């Protein structure tokens, strides 16, 4: 890799990680509410989920969507449904926060969320391209 390509990749990674999105908002809120130590599994889930999604795109998941548009449509509906579910949970949450039920997002939940996060799909496809 040339120094120019390495610099471009580093700037691309920084821009994508520093721009607002669901992961940044959720990680910031989790860190503020639960602290760094309890938020680390969430952070690792985001990182692993993004890596898995990008690897899946690089291995041909995009081709699957081209050959079977119904799969892409189904994924969009599932992702939209999940985002609506999250919005409903936020809208109906107790403003005071019930600390007895509160917990940070788990690794597996953060991992799975990456596949419903439109920003991660765009980032993964752009990185592979």
MOPAC internal coordinates of N, CA, C and O (Angstrom, degrees):
PM7 1SCF
backbone

  N    0.0000 0     0.00 0     0.00 0    0    0    0
  C    1.4428 1     0.00 0     0.00 0    1    0    0
  C    1.5231 1   107.87 1     0.00 0    2    1    0
  O    1.2310 1   121.59 1   -48.17 1    3    2    1
  N    1.3048 1   114.55 1   131.83 1    3    2    1
  C    1.4622 1   119.61 1   179.47 1    5    3    2
  C    1.5282 1   110.09 1   -76.33 1    6    5    3
  O    1.2310 1   120.29 1   -21.66 1    7    6    5
  N    1.3208 1   117.06 1   158.34 1    7    6    5
  C    1.4694 1   119.18 1   177.52 1    9    7    6
  C    1.5332 1   112.44 1   -58.44 1   10    9    7
  O    1.2310 1   120.28 1   145.27 1   11   10    9
  N    1.3369 1   117.07 1   -34.73 1   11   10    9
  C    1.4647 1   119.95 1   178.93 1   13   11   10
  C    1.5300 1   110.85 1   -65.17 1   14   13   11
  O    1.2310 1   120.58 1   137.69 1   15   14   13
  N    1.3559 1   116.49 1   -42.31 1   15   14   13
  C    1.4666 1   120.33 1   178.89 1   17   15   14
  C    1.5257 1   111.11 1   -67.00 1   18   17   15
  O    1.2310 1   120.35 1   140.39 1   19   18   17
  N    1.3315 1   116.93 1   -39.61 1   19   18   17
  C    1.4601 1   120.53 1   178.99 1   21   19   18
  C    1.5244 1   110.71 1   -63.72 1   22   21   19
  O    1.2310 1   120.40 1   137.67 1   23   22   21
  N    1.3236 1   116.84 1   -42.33 1   23   22   21
  C    1.4639 1   121.07 1   178.25 1   25   23   22
  C    1.5290 1   110.29 1   -63.79 1   26   25   23
  O    1.2310 1   120.61 1   135.56 1   27   26   25
  N    1.3367 1   116.44 1   -44.44 1   27   26   25
  C    1.4691 1   120.11 1   179.24 1   29   27   26
  C    1.5280 1   110.63 1   -61.43 1   30   29   27
  O    1.2310 1   120.13 1   137.34 1   31   30   29
  N    1.3269 1   117.36 1   -42.66 1   31   30   29
  C    1.4671 1   121.11 1   179.32 1   33   31   30
  C    1.5290 1   111.08 1   -65.02 1   34   33   31
  O    1.2310 1   120.49 1   138.94 1   35   34   33
  N    1.3247 1   116.68 1   -41.06 1   35   34   33
  C    1.4622 1   120.40 1   179.21 1   37   35   34
  C    1.5201 1   111.04 1   -65.24 1   38   37   35
  O    1.2310 1   119.82 1   137.33 1   39   38   37
  N    1.3193 1   117.94 1   -42.67 1   39   38   37
  C    1.4639 1   121.04 1   178.21 1   41   39   38
  C    1.5262 1   111.28 1   -65.97 1   42   41   39
  O    1.2310 1   120.24 1   141.26 1   43   42   41
  N    1.3325 1   117.14 1   -38.74 1   43   42   41
  C    1.4624 1   122.17 1   176.69 1   45   43   42
  C    1.5272 1   109.89 1   -61.45 1   46   45   43
  O    1.2310 1   120.26 1   132.24 1   47   46   45
  N    1.3220 1   117.12 1   -47.76 1   47   46   45
  C    1.4661 1   121.22 1  -179.34 1   49   47   46
  C    1.5243 1   110.79 1   -63.53 1   50   49   47
  O    1.2310 1   120.28 1   138.75 1   51   50   49
  N    1.3292 1   117.07 1   -41.25 1   51   50   49
  C    1.4713 1   119.89 1   179.50 1   53   51   50
  C    1.5194 1   111.03 1   -64.76 1   54   53   51
  O    1.2310 1   120.33 1   134.37 1   55   54   53
  N    1.3301 1   116.98 1   -45.63 1   55   54   53
  C    1.4677 1   120.34 1  -178.82 1   57   55   54
  C    1.5186 1   111.15 1   -61.39 1   58   57   55
  O    1.2310 1   120.33 1   139.73 1   59   58   57
  N    1.3203 1   116.98 1   -40.27 1   59   58   57
  C    1.4604 1   119.94 1  -178.67 1   61   59   58
  C    1.5233 1   112.19 1   -72.16 1   62   61   59
  O    1.2310 1   120.28 1   146.20 1   63   62   61
  N    1.3076 1   117.08 1   -33.80 1   63   62   61
  C    1.4648 1   118.89 1  -177.96 1   65   63   62
  C    1.5254 1   111.99 1   -82.21 1   66   65   63
  O    1.2310 1   119.80 1   158.23 1   67   66   65
  N    1.3234 1   117.99 1   -21.77 1   67   66   65
  C    1.4607 1   120.82 1  -175.99 1   69   67   66
  C    1.5314 1   112.85 1   -96.19 1   70   69   67
  O    1.2310 1   120.02 1   166.71 1   71   70   69
  N    1.3299 1   117.56 1   -13.29 1   71   70   69
  C    1.4607 1   119.06 1  -179.21 1   73   71   70
  C    1.5171 1   110.45 1   -79.44 1   74   73   71
  O    1.2310 1   120.05 1   -29.70 1   75   74   73
  N    1.3297 1   117.52 1   150.30 1   75   74   73
  C    1.4676 1   119.57 1  -178.28 1   77   75   74
  C    1.5264 1   111.71 1   -65.02 1   78   77   75
  O    1.2310 1   121.26 1   -34.75 1   79   78   77
  N    1.2782 1   115.19 1   145.25 1   79   78   77
  C    1.4585 1   122.24 1   177.67 1   81   79   78
  C    1.5164 1   108.29 1  -173.45 1   82   81   79
  O    1.2310 1   120.54 1    -4.92 1   83   82   81
  N    1.3130 1   116.58 1   175.08 1   83   82   81
  C    1.4611 1   119.43 1  -176.95 1   85   83   82
  C    1.5281 1   113.13 1   -58.37 1   86   85   83
  O    1.2310 1   120.14 1   139.42 1   87   86   85
  N    1.3248 1   117.34 1   -40.58 1   87   86   85
  C    1.4715 1   118.90 1  -178.64 1   89   87   86
  C    1.5196 1   111.59 1   -63.63 1   90   89   87
  O    1.2310 1   120.32 1   134.28 1   91   90   89
  N    1.3253 1   116.99 1   -45.72 1   91   90   89
  C    1.4681 1   119.93 1  -179.26 1   93   91   90
  C    1.5193 1   111.26 1   -62.74 1   94   93   91
  O    1.2310 1   120.67 1   138.84 1   95   94   93
  N    1.3298 1   116.33 1   -41.16 1   95   94   93
  C    1.4610 1   119.92 1  -179.57 1   97   95   94
  C    1.5275 1   110.26 1   -65.96 1   98   97   95
  O    1.2310 1   120.48 1   132.81 1   99   98   97
  N    1.3358 1   116.69 1   -47.19 1   99   98   97
  C    1.4681 1   119.96 1  -178.14 1  101   99   98
  C    1.5238 1   111.59 1   -65.81 1  102  101   99
  O    1.2310 1   119.93 1   139.98 1  103  102  101
  N    1.3292 1   117.73 1   -40.02 1  103  102  101
  C    1.4622 1   119.90 1   179.12 1  105  103  102
  C    1.5250 1   111.64 1   -67.23 1  106  105  103
  O    1.2310 1   120.65 1   140.61 1  107  106  105
  N    1.3306 1   116.36 1   -39.39 1  107  106  105
  C    1.4602 1   119.47 1   177.83 1  109  107  106
  C    1.5255 1   110.70 1   -63.38 1  110  109  107
  O    1.2310 1   120.84 1   134.64 1  111  110  109
  N    1.3330 1   116.01 1   -45.36 1  111  110  109
  C    1.4698 1   120.11 1   179.75 1  113  111  110
  C    1.5250 1   110.87 1   -64.34 1  114  113  111
  O    1.2310 1   120.38 1   138.57 1  115  114  113
  N    1.3264 1   116.88 1   -41.43 1  115  114  113
  C    1.4623 1   120.39 1   179.92 1  117  115  114
  C    1.5292 1   110.92 1   -65.55 1  118  117  115
  O    1.2310 1   120.55 1   136.74 1  119  118  117
  N    1.3097 1   116.56 1   -43.26 1  119  118  117
  C    1.4619 1   119.80 1   178.26 1  121  119  118
  C    1.5142 1   112.15 1   -61.74 1  122  121  119
  O    1.2310 1   120.84 1   139.12 1  123  122  121
  N    1.3340 1   116.00 1   -40.88 1  123  122  121
  C    1.4661 1   119.59 1   179.79 1  125  123  122
  C    1.5283 1   111.52 1   -68.59 1  126  125  123
  O    1.2310 1   120.76 1   143.44 1  127  126  125
  N    1.3254 1   116.15 1   -36.56 1  127  126  125
  C    1.4690 1   118.91 1  -175.60 1  129  127  126
  C    1.5248 1   113.21 1   -85.81 1  130  129  127
  O    1.2310 1   120.35 1   140.96 1  131  130  129
  N    1.3456 1   116.94 1   -39.04 1  131  130  129
  C    1.4651 1   120.11 1  -172.35 1  133  131  130
  C    1.5236 1   114.52 1  -112.89 1  134  133  131
  O    1.2310 1   120.42 1   168.68 1  135  134  133
  N    1.3383 1   116.80 1   -11.32 1  135  134  133
  C    1.4576 1   120.01 1  -178.85 1  137  135  134
  C    1.5248 1   111.81 1    89.83 1  138  137  135
  O    1.2310 1   121.48 1   -13.67 1  139  138  137
  N    1.3169 1   114.77 1   166.33 1  139  138  137
  C    1.4604 1   121.41 1  -175.63 1  141  139  138
  C    1.5276 1   112.26 1   -62.44 1  142  141  139
  O    1.2310 1   120.08 1   130.20 1  143  142  141
  N    1.3085 1   117.44 1   -49.80 1  143  142  141
  C    1.4622 1   120.92 1  -174.37 1  145  143  142
  C    1.5311 1   112.28 1   -57.45 1  146  145  143
  O    1.2310 1   120.03 1   135.93 1  147  146  145
  N    1.3322 1   117.55 1   -44.07 1  147  146  145
  C    1.4639 1   120.47 1  -178.06 1  149  147  146
  C    1.5252 1   112.04 1   -77.82 1  150  149  147
  O    1.2310 1   119.74 1   165.68 1  151  150  149
  N    1.3393 1   118.11 1   -14.32 1  151  150  149
  C    1.4575 1   122.42 1   180.00 1  153  151  150
  C    1.5329 1   111.97 1   -91.69 1  154  153  151
  O    1.2310 1   119.74 1   165.21 1  155  154  153
  N    1.3102 1   118.11 1   -14.79 1  155  154  153
  C    1.4678 1   121.42 1  -177.16 1  157  155  154
  C    1.5350 1   112.45 1   -56.53 1  158  157  155
  O    1.2310 1   117.86 1   136.05 1  159  158  157
  N    1.3394 1   121.67 1   -43.95 1  159  158  157
  C    1.4762 1   119.03 1   177.91 1  161  159  158
  C    1.5320 1   112.73 1   -59.06 1  162  161  159
  O    1.2310 1   120.55 1   142.93 1  163  162  161
  N    1.3144 1   116.55 1   -37.07 1  163  162  161
  C    1.4609 1   120.86 1   176.76 1  165  163  162
  C    1.5312 1   109.69 1   -62.65 1  166  165  163
  O    1.2310 1   120.63 1   132.59 1  167  166  165
  N    1.3264 1   116.40 1   -47.41 1  167  166  165
  C    1.4630 1   121.54 1   179.27 1  169  167  166
  C    1.5275 1   111.04 1   -59.89 1  170  169  167
  O    1.2310 1   120.29 1   135.42 1  171  170  169
  N    1.3253 1   117.05 1   -44.58 1  171  170  169
  C    1.4620 1   120.57 1   179.79 1  173  171  170
  C    1.5245 1   111.20 1   -66.53 1  174  173  171
  O    1.2310 1   119.99 1   144.83 1  175  174  173
  N    1.3347 1   117.63 1   -35.17 1  175  174  173
  C    1.4598 1   120.92 1   176.62 1  177  175  174
  C    1.5178 1   112.26 1   -64.16 1  178  177  175
  O    1.2310 1   120.53 1   139.29 1  179  178  177
  N    1.3298 1   116.58 1   -40.71 1  179  178  177
  C    1.4656 1   121.31 1   176.64 1  181  179  178
  C    1.5274 1   109.72 1   -61.79 1  182  181  179
  O    1.2310 1   120.88 1   132.82 1  183  182  181
  N    1.3164 1   115.92 1   -47.18 1  183  182  181
  C    1.4647 1   120.88 1  -178.05 1  185  183  182
  C    1.5265 1   111.42 1   -63.25 1  186  185  183
  O    1.2310 1   120.35 1   132.34 1  187  186  185
  N    1.3234 1   116.94 1   -47.66 1  187  186  185
  C    1.4708 1   120.63 1  -179.52 1  189  187  186
  C    1.5207 1   111.42 1   -67.14 1  190  189  187
  O    1.2310 1   120.05 1   140.59 1  191  190  189
  N    1.3238 1   117.51 1   -39.41 1  191  190  189
  C    1.4605 1   120.84 1   179.25 1  193  191  190
  C    1.5121 1   111.74 1   -64.68 1  194  193  191
  O    1.2310 1   120.47 1   137.72 1  195  194  193
  N    1.3426 1   116.70 1   -42.28 1  195  194  193
  C    1.4628 1   119.46 1   177.31 1  197  195  194
  C    1.5217 1   110.55 1   -63.47 1  198  197  195
  O    1.2310 1   120.55 1   137.04 1  199  198  197
  N    1.3252 1   116.56 1   -42.96 1  199  198  197
  C    1.4688 1   119.64 1   178.27 1  201  199  198
  C    1.5237 1   111.78 1   -62.07 1  202  201  199
  O    1.2310 1   120.01 1   137.67 1  203  202  201
  N    1.3260 1   117.59 1   -42.33 1  203  202  201
  C    1.4664 1   121.20 1   179.57 1  205  203  202
  C    1.5201 1   111.07 1   -65.88 1  206  205  203
  O    1.2310 1   120.23 1   138.25 1  207  206  205
  N    1.3214 1   117.16 1   -41.75 1  207  206  205
  C    1.4580 1   119.70 1   179.23 1  209  207  206
  C    1.5223 1   110.96 1   -65.84 1  210  209  207
  O    1.2310 1   120.29 1   136.24 1  211  210  209
  N    1.3130 1   117.06 1   -43.76 1  211  210  209
  C    1.4670 1   120.41 1   178.90 1  213  211  210
  C    1.5211 1   110.81 1   -63.22 1  214  213  211
  O    1.2310 1   120.01 1   139.13 1  215  214  213
  N    1.3314 1   117.58 1   -40.87 1  215  214  213
  C    1.4689 1   120.79 1   176.98 1  217  215  214
  C    1.5250 1   110.50 1   -63.37 1  218  217  215
  O    1.2310 1   120.15 1   139.18 1  219  218  217
  N    1.3269 1   117.32 1   -40.82 1  219  218  217
  C    1.4687 1   120.51 1   179.40 1  221  219  218
  C    1.5241 1   110.64 1   -63.94 1  222  221  219
  O    1.2310 1   120.21 1   139.17 1  223  222  221
  N    1.3307 1   117.20 1   -40.83 1  223  222  221
  C    1.4642 1   120.71 1   177.11 1  225  223  222
  C    1.5268 1   109.77 1   -64.38 1  226  225  223
  O    1.2310 1   120.41 1   136.12 1  227  226  225
  N    1.3316 1   116.82 1   -43.88 1  227  226  225
  C    1.4715 1   120.65 1  -179.61 1  229  227  226
  C    1.5251 1   111.59 1   -64.45 1  230  229  227
  O    1.2310 1   119.86 1   149.82 1  231  230  229
  N    1.3301 1   117.88 1   -30.18 1  231  230  229
  C    1.4639 1   121.43 1  -179.15 1  233  231  230
  C    1.5261 1   112.82 1   -86.36 1  234  233  231
  O    1.2310 1   120.36 1  -176.95 1  235  234  233
  N    1.3183 1   116.92 1     3.05 1  235  234  233
  C    1.4565 1   118.29 1   172.47 1  237  235  234
  C    1.5059 1   117.07 1   116.27 1  238  237  235
  O    1.2310 1   119.33 1  -168.79 1  239  238  237
  N    1.3149 1   118.89 1    11.21 1  239  238  237
  C    1.4555 1   119.77 1   178.81 1  241  239  238
  C    1.5249 1   111.15 1   -61.09 1  242  241  239
  O    1.2310 1   120.53 1   146.65 1  243  242  241
  N    1.3214 1   116.59 1   -33.35 1  243  242  241
  C    1.4683 1   120.34 1   176.85 1  245  243  242
  C    1.5193 1   111.31 1   -61.71 1  246  245  243
  O    1.2310 1   120.31 1   141.89 1  247  246  245
  N    1.3440 1   117.00 1   -38.11 1  247  246  245
  C    1.4595 1   120.90 1   176.71 1  249  247  246
  C    1.5194 1   111.89 1   -64.15 1  250  249  247
  O    1.2310 1   120.73 1   142.85 1  251  250  249
  N    1.3220 1   116.20 1   -37.15 1  251  250  249
  C    1.4619 1   120.68 1   176.65 1  253  251  250
  C    1.5250 1   110.22 1   -59.74 1  254  253  251
  O    1.2310 1   120.54 1   137.69 1  255  254  253
  N    1.3263 1   116.58 1   -42.31 1  255  254  253
  C    1.4613 1   120.37 1   178.81 1  257  255  254
  C    1.5240 1   111.47 1   -65.32 1  258  257  255
  O    1.2310 1   120.29 1   144.51 1  259  258  257
  N    1.3366 1   117.06 1   -35.49 1  259  258  257
  C    1.4609 1   119.85 1   179.23 1  261  259  258
  C    1.5251 1   111.42 1   -68.76 1  262  261  259
  O    1.2310 1   120.24 1   139.20 1  263  262  261
  N    1.3287 1   117.14 1   -40.80 1  263  262  261
  C    1.4659 1   121.28 1  -178.11 1  265  263  262
  C    1.5246 1   112.92 1   -78.42 1  266  265  263
  O    1.2310 1   120.54 1   150.26 1  267  266  265
  N    1.3346 1   116.57 1   -29.74 1  267  266  265
  C    1.4616 1   121.55 1  -178.31 1  269  267  266
  C    1.5265 1   109.13 1  -128.59 1  270  269  267
  O    1.2310 1   120.24 1   -98.95 1  271  270  269
  N    1.3313 1   117.15 1    81.05 1  271  270  269
  C    1.4675 1   119.63 1  -178.25 1  273  271  270
  C    1.5290 1   113.15 1   -58.37 1  274  273  271
  O    1.2310 1   119.56 1   154.41 1  275  274  273
  N    1.3155 1   118.45 1   -25.59 1  275  274  273
  C    1.4678 1   120.83 1   179.50 1  277  275  274
  C    1.5263 1   110.98 1   -63.98 1  278  277  275
  O    1.2310 1   120.20 1   147.13 1  279  278  277
  N    1.3350 1   117.23 1   -32.87 1  279  278  277
  C    1.4674 1   120.55 1   178.19 1  281  279  278
  C    1.5322 1   109.36 1   -65.56 1  282  281  279
  O    1.2310 1   120.94 1   137.62 1  283  282  281
  N    1.3221 1   115.80 1   -42.38 1  283  282  281
  C    1.4567 1   120.35 1   178.67 1  285  283  282
  C    1.5223 1   110.52 1   -64.67 1  286  285  283
  O    1.2310 1   120.61 1   136.61 1  287  286  285
  N    1.3208 1   116.44 1   -43.39 1  287  286  285
  C    1.4635 1   120.57 1   178.14 1  289  287  286
  C    1.5312 1   110.74 1   -61.74 1  290  289  287
  O    1.2310 1   120.50 1   135.85 1  291  290  289
  N    1.3225 1   116.66 1   -44.15 1  291  290  289
  C    1.4736 1   120.63 1   179.12 1  293  291  290
  C    1.5209 1   110.37 1   -61.37 1  294  293  291
  O    1.2310 1   120.02 1   136.56 1  295  294  293
  N    1.3227 1   117.56 1   -43.44 1  295  294  293
  C    1.4639 1   120.50 1   179.35 1  297  295  294
  C    1.5208 1   110.84 1   -62.96 1  298  297  295
  O    1.2310 1   120.17 1   140.57 1  299  298  297
  N    1.3173 1   117.27 1   -39.43 1  299  298  297
  C    1.4687 1   120.06 1   178.07 1  301  299  298
  C    1.5256 1   110.71 1   -63.03 1  302  301  299
  O    1.2310 1   120.09 1   136.91 1  303  302  301
  N    1.3306 1   117.44 1   -43.09 1  303  302  301
  C    1.4690 1   120.74 1  -179.96 1  305  303  302
  C    1.5259 1   111.04 1   -67.38 1  306  305  303
  O    1.2310 1   120.39 1   138.81 1  307  306  305
  N    1.3092 1   116.86 1   -41.19 1  307  306  305
  C    1.4658 1   120.13 1   178.24 1  309  307  306
  C    1.5316 1   110.01 1   -63.89 1  310  309  307
  O    1.2310 1   120.58 1   135.29 1  311  310  309
  N    1.3196 1   116.50 1   -44.71 1  311  310  309
  C    1.4632 1   120.69 1   177.93 1  313  311  310
  C    1.5154 1   112.01 1   -62.70 1  314  313  311
  O    1.2310 1   120.36 1   137.43 1  315  314  313
  N    1.3313 1   116.92 1   -42.57 1  315  314  313
  C    1.4659 1   120.41 1   178.61 1  317  315  314
  C    1.5293 1   110.06 1   -64.15 1  318  317  315
  O    1.2310 1   120.79 1   138.53 1  319  318  317
  N    1.3195 1   116.09 1   -41.47 1  319  318  317
  C    1.4642 1   120.03 1   178.43 1  321  319  318
  C    1.5133 1   112.14 1   -61.95 1  322  321  319
  O    1.2310 1   120.82 1   137.95 1  323  322  321
  N    1.3205 1   116.04 1   -42.05 1  323  322  321
  C    1.4616 1   119.89 1   179.95 1  325  323  322
  C    1.5268 1   110.85 1   -66.24 1  326  325  323
  O    1.2310 1   120.30 1   138.64 1  327  326  325
  N    1.3231 1   117.04 1   -41.36 1  327  326  325
  C    1.4587 1   119.93 1   178.43 1  329  327  326
  C    1.5282 1   110.89 1   -65.23 1  330  329  327
  O    1.2310 1   119.97 1   142.96 1  331  330  329
  N    1.3390 1   117.66 1   -37.04 1  331  330  329
  C    1.4661 1   120.28 1   175.37 1  333  331  330
  C    1.5252 1   111.45 1   -65.73 1  334  333  331
  O    1.2310 1   120.79 1   140.83 1  335  334  333
  N    1.3323 1   116.09 1   -39.17 1  335  334  333
  C    1.4601 1   120.65 1   176.43 1  337  335  334
  C    1.5308 1   110.31 1   -60.58 1  338  337  335
  O    1.2310 1   120.21 1   134.64 1  339  338  337
  N    1.3313 1   117.20 1   -45.36 1  339  338  337
  C    1.4681 1   120.50 1   177.95 1  341  339  338
  C    1.5290 1   110.87 1   -62.80 1  342  341  339
  O    1.2310 1   120.50 1   138.90 1  343  342  341
  N    1.3282 1   116.65 1   -41.10 1  343  342  341
  C    1.4604 1   120.13 1   178.74 1  345  343  342
  C    1.5237 1   110.43 1   -62.80 1  346  345  343
  O    1.2310 1   120.28 1   139.00 1  347  346  345
  N    1.3329 1   117.07 1   -41.00 1  347  346  345
  C    1.4671 1   120.91 1   177.90 1  349  347  346
  C    1.5198 1   110.99 1   -62.68 1  350  349  347
  O    1.2310 1   120.73 1   136.97 1  351  350  349
  N    1.3086 1   116.20 1   -43.03 1  351  350  349
  C    1.4750 1   120.14 1   179.50 1  353  351  350
  C    1.5256 1   110.82 1   -62.24 1  354  353  351
  O    1.2310 1   120.47 1   139.54 1  355  354  353
  N    1.3230 1   116.70 1   -40.46 1  355  354  353
  C    1.4630 1   120.49 1   178.72 1  357  355  354
  C    1.5216 1   110.04 1   -67.45 1  358  357  355
  O    1.2310 1   120.59 1   135.83 1  359  358  357
  N    1.3371 1   116.48 1   -44.17 1  359  358  357
  C    1.4592 1   120.69 1  -176.74 1  361  359  358
  C    1.5228 1   112.21 1   -66.05 1  362  361  359
  O    1.2310 1   119.84 1   148.95 1  363  362  361
  N    1.3182 1   117.92 1   -31.05 1  363  362  361
  C    1.4610 1   120.55 1  -177.08 1  365  363  362
  C    1.5273 1   112.91 1  -102.26 1  366  365  363
  O    1.2310 1   120.42 1  -172.38 1  367  366  365
  N    1.3167 1   116.80 1     7.62 1  367  366  365
  C    1.4671 1   120.48 1  -179.42 1  369  367  366
  C    1.5178 1   110.63 1   -69.99 1  370  369  367
  O    1.2310 1   121.17 1   -29.72 1  371  370  369
  N    1.2977 1   115.36 1   150.28 1  371  370  369
  C    1.4639 1   121.64 1   176.38 1  373  371  370
  C    1.5247 1   108.62 1   -69.19 1  374  373  371
  O    1.2310 1   119.65 1   -60.99 1  375  374  373
  N    1.3264 1   118.27 1   119.01 1  375  374  373
  C    1.4653 1   120.00 1  -177.40 1  377  375  374
  C    1.5249 1   113.21 1   -58.41 1  378  377  375
  O    1.2310 1   120.41 1   146.43 1  379  378  377
  N    1.3130 1   116.82 1   -33.57 1  379  378  377
  C    1.4636 1   119.44 1  -179.58 1  381  379  378
  C    1.5152 1   110.83 1   -74.03 1  382  381  379
  O    1.2310 1   120.40 1   157.56 1  383  382  381
  N    1.3246 1   116.84 1   -22.44 1  383  382  381
  C    1.4542 1   120.12 1  -179.34 1  385  383  382
  C    1.5102 1   111.44 1    78.92 1  386  385  383
  O    1.2310 1   120.52 1   -62.67 1  387  386  385
  N    1.2995 1   116.62 1   117.33 1  387  386  385
  C    1.4632 1   121.58 1   178.09 1  389  387  386
  C    1.5196 1   107.56 1   -87.72 1  390  389  387
  O    1.2310 1   120.13 1   -79.95 1  391  390  389
  N    1.3058 1   117.36 1   100.05 1  391  390  389
  C    1.4630 1   121.29 1  -174.30 1  393  391  390
  C    1.5224 1   112.83 1   -68.19 1  394  393  391
  O    1.2310 1   119.98 1   163.62 1  395  394  393
  N    1.3288 1   117.64 1   -16.38 1  395  394  393
  C    1.4654 1   118.57 1   179.10 1  397  395  394
  C    1.5212 1   110.97 1   -75.51 1  398  397  395
  O    1.2310 1   119.72 1   153.83 1  399  398  397
  N    1.3350 1   118.15 1   -26.17 1  399  398  397
  C    1.4612 1   121.63 1  -179.47 1  401  399  398
  C    1.5215 1   111.86 1  -101.80 1  402  401  399
  O    1.2310 1   119.90 1   165.85 1  403  402  401
  N    1.2950 1   117.80 1   -14.15 1  403  402  401
  C    1.4602 1   121.34 1  -173.76 1  405  403  402
  C    1.5196 1   110.99 1   -70.69 1  406  405  403
  O    1.2310 1   121.55 1   -40.41 1  407  406  405
  N    1.3195 1   114.64 1   139.59 1  407  406  405
  C    1.4577 1   121.45 1   175.19 1  409  407  406
  C    1.5259 1   107.86 1  -154.94 1  410  409  407
  O    1.2310 1   119.94 1   -26.11 1  411  410  409
  N    1.3070 1   117.72 1   153.89 1  411  410  409
  C    1.4626 1   119.43 1   176.78 1  413  411  410
  C    1.5303 1   110.31 1   -70.74 1  414  413  411
  O    1.2310 1   121.24 1   -19.71 1  415  414  413
  N    1.3114 1   115.24 1   160.29 1  415  414  413
  C    1.4637 1   120.67 1   176.90 1  417  415  414
  C    1.5193 1   108.54 1   -65.53 1  418  417  415
  O    1.2310 1   120.66 1   -42.98 1  419  418  417
  N    1.3110 1   116.34 1   137.02 1  419  418  417
  C    1.4672 1   122.01 1  -179.16 1  421  419  418
  C    1.5299 1   110.92 1   -79.73 1  422  421  419
  O    1.2310 1   121.19 1   -17.29 1  423  422  421
  N    1.3338 1   115.32 1   162.71 1  423  422  421
  C    1.4621 1   122.32 1   178.93 1  425  423  422
  C    1.5285 1   110.64 1   -53.45 1  426  425  423
  O    1.2310 1   120.26 1   129.39 1  427  426  425
  N    1.3334 1   117.11 1   -50.61 1  427  426  425
  C    1.4676 1   120.70 1  -176.02 1  429  427  426
  C    1.5269 1   111.77 1   -64.95 1  430  429  427
  O    1.2310 1   120.00 1   144.71 1  431  430  429
  N    1.3158 1   117.60 1   -35.29 1  431  430  429
  C    1.4631 1   120.49 1   178.13 1  433  431  430
  C    1.5325 1   110.86 1   -67.95 1  434  433  431
  O    1.2310 1   120.48 1   136.87 1  435  434  433
  N    1.3217 1   116.69 1   -43.13 1  435  434  433
  C    1.4642 1   120.49 1   178.67 1  437  435  434
  C    1.5236 1   110.44 1   -66.77 1  438  437  435
  O    1.2310 1   120.28 1   141.20 1  439  438  437
  N    1.3296 1   117.08 1   -38.80 1  439  438  437
  C    1.4660 1   122.07 1   177.55 1  441  439  438
  C    1.5240 1   109.59 1   -60.05 1  442  441  439
  O    1.2310 1   120.30 1   128.65 1  443  442  441
  N    1.3251 1   117.03 1   -51.35 1  443  442  441
  C    1.4670 1   121.65 1  -177.70 1  445  443  442
  C    1.5264 1   111.56 1   -64.72 1  446  445  443
  O    1.2310 1   120.21 1   145.29 1  447  446  445
  N    1.3279 1   117.20 1   -34.71 1  447  446  445
  C    1.4593 1   120.38 1  -178.97 1  449  447  446
  C    1.5183 1   112.03 1   -60.31 1  450  449  447
  O    1.2310 1   119.59 1   150.37 1  451  450  449
  N    1.3249 1   118.39 1   -29.63 1  451  450  449
  C    1.4567 1   120.56 1  -177.88 1  453  451  450
  C    1.5336 1   111.72 1   -60.34 1  454  453  451
  O    1.2310 1   120.48 1   149.49 1  455  454  453
  N    1.3231 1   116.69 1   -30.51 1  455  454  453
  C    1.4609 1   120.37 1  -178.20 1  457  455  454
  C    1.5287 1   111.81 1   -78.83 1  458  457  455
  O    1.2310 1   119.89 1   169.27 1  459  458  457
  N    1.3264 1   117.82 1   -10.73 1  459  458  457
  C    1.4651 1   122.61 1   176.10 1  461  459  458
  C    1.5230 1   111.77 1  -106.94 1  462  461  459
  O    1.2310 1   120.15 1   177.84 1  463  462  461
  N    1.3117 1   117.31 1    -2.16 1  463  462  461
  C    1.4555 1   122.46 1  -175.22 1  465  463  462
  C    1.5283 1   109.85 1   -92.72 1  466  465  463
  O    1.2310 1   119.61 1   -68.69 1  467  466  465
  N    1.3354 1   118.34 1   111.31 1  467  466  465
  C    1.4665 1   120.18 1  -177.17 1  469  467  466
  C    1.5215 1   113.51 1   -60.40 1  470  469  467
  O    1.2310 1   120.07 1   144.97 1  471  470  469
  N    1.3325 1   117.46 1   -35.03 1  471  470  469
  C    1.4640 1   119.77 1   179.97 1  473  471  470
  C    1.5241 1   110.62 1   -62.89 1  474  473  471
  O    1.2310 1   120.13 1   141.52 1  475  474  473
  N    1.3241 1   117.37 1   -38.48 1  475  474  473
  C    1.4652 1   120.66 1   179.81 1  477  475  474
  C    1.5306 1   110.53 1   -67.22 1  478  477  475
  O    1.2310 1   120.09 1   141.94 1  479  478  477
  N    1.3288 1   117.43 1   -38.06 1  479  478  477
  C    1.4669 1   119.77 1   176.90 1  481  479  478
  C    1.5276 1   110.76 1   -61.58 1  482  481  479
  O    1.2310 1   120.57 1   134.06 1  483  482  481
  N    1.3168 1   116.52 1   -45.94 1  483  482  481
  C    1.4703 1   120.20 1   179.85 1  485  483  482
  C    1.5260 1   109.83 1   -63.19 1  486  485  483
  O    1.2310 1   120.35 1   136.09 1  487  486  485
  N    1.3331 1   116.94 1   -43.91 1  487  486  485
  C    1.4624 1   120.54 1   179.75 1  489  487  486
  C    1.5276 1   110.56 1   -62.84 1  490  489  487
  O    1.2310 1   120.36 1   134.93 1  491  490  489
  N    1.3274 1   116.92 1   -45.07 1  491  490  489
  C    1.4668 1   120.53 1  -178.57 1  493  491  490
  C    1.5196 1   111.98 1   -63.44 1  494  493  491
  O    1.2310 1   120.76 1   135.04 1  495  494  493
  N    1.3235 1   116.16 1   -44.96 1  495  494  493
  C    1.4652 1   119.29 1   179.95 1  497  495  494
  C    1.5195 1   111.81 1   -67.03 1  498  497  495
  O    1.2310 1   120.51 1   142.91 1  499  498  497
  N    1.3362 1   116.63 1   -37.09 1  499  498  497
  C    1.4637 1   120.31 1   177.79 1  501  499  498
  C    1.5248 1   110.55 1   -67.81 1  502  501  499
  O    1.2310 1   120.40 1   139.12 1  503  502  501
  N    1.3159 1   116.83 1   -40.88 1  503  502  501
  C    1.4744 1   120.40 1   179.85 1  505  503  502
  C    1.5266 1   110.63 1   -63.28 1  506  505  503
  O    1.2310 1   120.31 1   138.71 1  507  506  505
  N    1.3253 1   117.01 1   -41.29 1  507  506  505
  C    1.4686 1   120.82 1  -179.05 1  509  507  506
  C    1.5192 1   110.45 1   -69.23 1  510  509  507
  O    1.2310 1   120.97 1   139.71 1  511  510  509
  N    1.3478 1   115.76 1   -40.29 1  511  510  509
  C    1.4715 1   119.74 1  -179.82 1  513  511  510
  C    1.5165 1   110.48 1   -64.22 1  514  513  511
  O    1.2310 1   120.10 1   180.00 1  515  514  513

